[in-house]
């Protein structure tokens, strides 16, 4: 059986301040934030999120989207590696 992903990118609704909401969610659901995104159109964070917290995060009214972050892909372009959704 294939292992379920645990790396996710969470995007907040535009009116949500990610510097406040992300730490609150991390403390509530027991995960550590890997990267905090505060770019206006990409407000959110990426984290290793426990399986039991995923459906609860999806129901949080501050969360607009929660998506799996896949493994890095070597695109062979100047030795760069990208991370895909």
Secondary structure, 3 states (H helix, E strand, C coil): CCCCCCEEEEEECCCCCHHHHHHHHHHHHCCCEEEEECCCCCCEEEEECCHHHHHHHHHCCCEEEEEECCCEEECCCCCCEEECC
